[in-house]
Amino acid sequence: MLRSVVRGCGSYLPERIVTNAELAQRVDTSDEWIVQRTGIHQRHVAAEGETTSMIGLKAARAALADAGMDASEIDLIVVATATPDHTFPATATQIQAELGITEGAAFDLQAVCSGFVFGLATADKFLRSGAARAALVIGAETFSRILDWEDRATCVLFGDGAGAVVLKAEEGGGTLADRGVLTTHIRSDGRFKNKLYVDGGAGSTKTVGFLRMEGKEVFRHAVVKLAETVQHTFSETGLSGRDIDWFVPHQANRRIIDATADKLGISHDRVVVTVDRHGNTSAASIPLALAEAHRDGRIQPGQLVLIEAMGGGFTWGSALIRW
């Protein structure tokens, strides 16, 4: 059977870093308050004129270089983003054009913070069916553009950035020993819209709007739903938390990360954490963390890597990858 094998990872973070101390000069907050509740010390913010497609393109090029592949080998681009450059065309098509690709398909996918997991699951289906040979899955966000910088409950949480992986269809034996994406699970439940949303849109207010969130409710649902989707993975594969080499969760909040790892029986020393330096970069957070752990040598070929995320909607999901 065909498997979607990770051939390369890449990432990009905007140059500007905003510390908690800087935010404390703008809103009623403090470094101690932010760190205690979220684990975040700083976040990156895109420069004026630095768009989602621009940072996504840089991550894509880095992933292709890491894979040792030419852009002409890619016939599918999936960009997970909640902050596209335009209502249309898709950010993915802009990246496709900049890479000089004129074949195949490129489209955006919107599942907010779960976007990269949804994008990986989607690309996996294309590759495993033979409909595509190689794919770029990109998570790219400029959340700084939809933040109310006077709302201390939300503006301290988010940052900008982009991460990407190159997937290539390769033959596998159909067992858990195969390299590549082994299983994916994605879910959504629209009843929770008002817990985490943006209060604008082209089809409603004709404005971009600002992010709004009921933090305590999101936290409560996150731990339960994230553990639930991973348990589906464990039930399907017969694995447990002890079998996972690296847990790479969505980087929203350090307390959510720790609580989920505890529920799954995964030791904290096997959890990749970047939220302290990146903040919550929504769909970019998992590929940013994957790229960092791949680059510094923590994630090694043959290891089992578990990813999971939950975002507005609610949407949530997980994927198990043999590196």
C-alpha positions in Angstrom: 0.0 0.0 0.0 1.0 3.6 -0.4 2.1 5.7 2.6 2.6 9.4 2.9 6.2 9.7 4.1 7.6 12.9 5.6 10.6 13.8 3.4 11.3 17.2 4.8 10.3 20.0 7.3 10.7 23.7 7.2 9.7 26.7 9.2 9.8 30.5 9.3 9.3 33.0 12.2 9.0 36.7 11.7 12.0 38.7 12.9 10.1 40.9 15.4 9.8 39.4 18.9 7.2 40.8 21.3 7.9 40.0 25.0 5.5 39.8 27.9 7.2 42.9 29.3 6.3 44.8 26.1 2.7 43.7 26.3 2.6 44.8 29.9 3.2 48.4 28.7 0.1 48.2 26.5 -2.5 46.3 28.5 -3.1 45.5 32.2 -1.0 42.4 32.5 2.4 41.2 33.6 5.0 38.6 32.7 4.2 36.6 35.8 0.4 36.6 35.0 1.0 35.4 31.4 3.6 32.8 32.3 1.6 31.3 35.2 -1.5 30.9 33.1 -0.1 30.0 29.7 3.7 29.3 29.9 4.2 31.9 27.2 7.2 34.3 27.5 7.3 35.8 24.0 5.8 35.6 20.5 6.8 36.6 16.9 4.8 39.2 15.0 4.8 39.7 11.3 6.2 43.0 10.0 4.1 45.5 8.1 3.4 44.1 4.7 4.6 40.6 5.6 1.7 38.5 4.6 0.6 34.9 5.3 1.6 33.8 1.8 5.1 35.3 2.2 5.8 33.5 5.4 4.2 30.3 4.2 6.4 30.5 1.1 9.6 30.7 3.2 8.6 27.7 5.2 7.8 25.8 2.0 11.1 26.5 0.5 12.9 25.4 3.7 10.9 22.2 3.7 11.8 21.5 0.1 15.5 22.2 0.8 15.4 19.8 3.8 13.8 17.1 1.6 16.3 17.6 -1.2 13.4 18.0 -3.6 12.6 20.5 -6.4 9.3 22.3 -6.4 8.5 20.8 -9.8 8.1 17.4 -8.0 5.1 18.8 -6.0 1.6 18.3 -7.4 -0.4 19.2 -4.3 -0.3 22.1 -1.9 -2.6 22.4 1.1 -2.3 25.5 3.2 -4.0 25.5 6.6 -4.7 29.1 7.6 -7.4 31.2 9.3 -5.6 34.4 8.1 -5.4 34.3 4.3 -4.0 37.2 2.4 -7.3 37.6 0.5 -10.8 36.3 0.7 -9.8 34.7 -2.6 -7.7 33.5 -4.4 -6.4 30.9 -2.0 -3.1 31.6 -0.3 -2.0 28.2 -1.5 -2.2 29.3 -5.1 0.0 32.3 -4.4 2.6 30.1 -2.9 2.2 27.7 -5.9 2.9 30.5 -8.3 5.9 31.8 -6.4 7.4 28.2 -6.4 6.9 28.1 -10.2 4.5 25.2 -10.0 1.9 25.0 -12.8 0.7 21.5 -12.4 -1.5 19.8 -9.8 -3.8 21.5 -7.3 -3.4 24.1 -4.5 -6.0 25.1 -2.0 -6.6 26.5 1.4 -8.1 24.6 4.3 -9.7 26.3 7.3 -10.0 24.5 10.6 -8.2 27.2 12.7 -5.8 25.6 15.2 -6.5 22.1 14.0 -5.8 23.2 10.4 -2.5 21.4 10.0 -3.9 18.1 11.3 -6.8 18.5 8.9 -4.4 19.4 6.1 -2.2 16.4 6.8 -5.2 14.1 6.8 -6.4 15.5 3.5 -3.1 15.3 1.8 -2.6 11.8 3.1 -5.9 10.7 1.4 -4.7 12.2 -2.0 -1.3 10.5 -1.8 -2.6 7.1 -0.6 -5.2 7.0 -3.4 -2.6 7.8 -6.0 -4.2 11.1 -6.9 -1.0 13.0 -6.1 2.6 12.0 -5.8 4.1 14.6 -3.5 2.5 17.3 -1.4 3.4 20.4 0.6 1.3 20.8 3.7 1.7 24.2 5.2 0.4 25.9 8.3 0.8 29.7 8.1 -0.8 32.4 10.2 -0.6 36.1 10.9 -2.9 36.1 13.9 -1.6 39.5 14.9 -3.9 41.0 12.3 -7.1 39.7 13.9 -6.2 40.4 17.6 -7.7 43.2 19.7 -4.6 44.5 21.2 -6.6 46.1 24.1 -8.0 42.7 25.1 -5.5 41.2 27.5 -7.4 37.8 27.6 -6.5 37.2 23.9 -3.7 39.4 22.7 -1.1 37.8 25.0 -1.8 34.3 23.6 -1.1 34.4 19.9 1.8 34.9 17.5 2.7 34.6 13.8 4.7 32.0 11.9 4.7 29.3 9.4 5.7 25.6 9.2 5.6 23.1 6.4 6.2 19.4 5.6 6.9 17.6 2.3 5.0 14.4 2.0 5.8 11.8 -0.7 3.8 8.7 -1.6 6.0 5.6 -1.1 5.3 1.9 -0.9 4.7 0.4 2.5 3.9 -3.0 3.8 0.6 -2.0 5.4 1.9 -2.5 9.0 2.7 -0.2 11.8 6.4 -0.6 10.9 5.9 1.4 7.7 7.3 4.9 7.5 4.8 7.7 7.0 1.3 8.7 8.2 -0.1 5.6 9.9 -3.5 6.9 11.0 -5.5 10.2 11.2 -8.6 11.1 13.1 -10.4 14.5 12.6 -13.6 15.7 14.2 -15.8 18.9 14.5 -18.8 20.1 16.4 -20.3 23.4 15.4 -22.4 23.9 18.5 -19.4 25.5 20.2 -18.9 28.4 17.8 -19.3 31.1 20.4 -16.5 29.7 22.6 -13.8 30.7 20.1 -14.5 32.8 17.0 -13.7 36.0 15.1 -16.5 38.5 15.2 -16.4 39.5 11.5 -16.3 38.1 8.0 -16.9 39.0 4.4 -20.3 37.3 4.4 -21.6 38.8 7.6 -20.1 42.1 8.8 -18.0 42.8 5.7 -15.1 43.4 8.1 -12.2 41.2 9.2 -13.2 41.3 12.9 -11.3 40.4 16.0 -10.7 37.1 17.8 -13.0 36.4 20.8 -12.6 33.5 23.2 -14.0 32.1 26.4 -10.7 30.8 27.7 -11.9 28.6 30.6 -14.5 26.8 28.4 -11.9 26.2 25.7 -9.5 24.8 28.2 -12.1 22.5 29.7 -13.1 21.1 26.3 -9.6 20.9 24.9 -8.2 18.4 27.4 -11.2 16.1 27.1 -11.5 16.2 23.3 -7.7 15.9 22.6 -7.4 12.9 24.8 -10.5 11.4 23.2 -9.1 11.7 19.6 -5.8 10.2 20.6 -7.5 7.3 22.4 -9.1 6.5 19.0 -5.6 6.2 17.6 -4.5 3.9 20.4 -7.6 1.7 20.0 -7.0 1.4 16.3 -3.3 0.6 16.5 -3.1 -1.2 19.9 -0.5 1.3 21.0 -0.3 3.3 24.2 1.4 6.5 25.4 4.4 4.4 26.4 5.0 3.6 22.7 5.1 7.2 21.5 8.6 8.5 21.0 7.6 12.2 20.5 4.3 13.9 21.3 4.0 17.2 19.3 0.7 18.8 20.4 -0.8 22.1 19.3 1.0 24.8 21.2 -1.8 26.8 22.7 -1.2 26.7 26.5 1.4 24.8 28.5 -1.2 23.7 31.1 -3.3 22.1 28.3 -0.2 20.4 26.9 0.8 19.0 30.3 -2.7 17.9 31.2 -3.2 16.1 27.9 0.2 14.3 28.1 -0.7 13.2 31.7 -4.1 11.8 30.5 -2.4 9.9 27.7 0.4 8.5 29.9 3.1 10.3 27.9 6.2 11.4 29.9 6.8 15.2 29.8 10.4 14.6 28.6 8.9 13.2 25.3 6.7 16.3 24.6 8.0 18.9 22.2 7.2 22.4 23.6 7.6 25.7 21.7 4.7 27.7 23.2 7.0 29.5 25.5 8.8 31.1 22.6 6.2 31.1 19.8 2.9 31.6 21.6 -0.2 30.1 19.9 0.5 30.3 16.2 -2.8 28.4 15.4 -2.4 26.1 12.3 1.4 26.9 12.2 2.1 25.6 15.7 2.5 21.9 15.0 4.7 22.2 11.9 6.8 24.8 13.6 7.4 22.4 16.5 8.0 19.5 14.2 10.6 21.4 12.2 12.4 22.5 15.3 12.6 19.0 16.8 13.6 17.5 13.4 16.3 20.2 12.9 17.8 19.7 16.4 17.9 15.9 16.0 15.3 15.0 18.6 13.0 13.3 16.1 14.9 10.5 14.4 13.9 8.3 11.4 11.8 5.3 12.5 10.4 7.0 15.6 6.7 7.3 16.3 5.5 10.9 16.4 2.0 11.8 17.6 0.4 15.2 16.8 -2.9 16.6 17.9 -4.8 19.9 18.0 -8.1 21.6 18.8 -9.4 24.8 17.4 -12.4 27.1 16.9 -15.5 25.4 15.6 -14.8 23.3 17.6 -12.5 21.2 15.4 -10.0 18.7 16.7 -7.9 15.8 15.5 -4.8 13.7 15.7 -2.3 11.9 13.5 0.3 9.2 14.1 3.4 9.3 11.9 6.4 6.9 11.6 9.2 9.3 10.9 
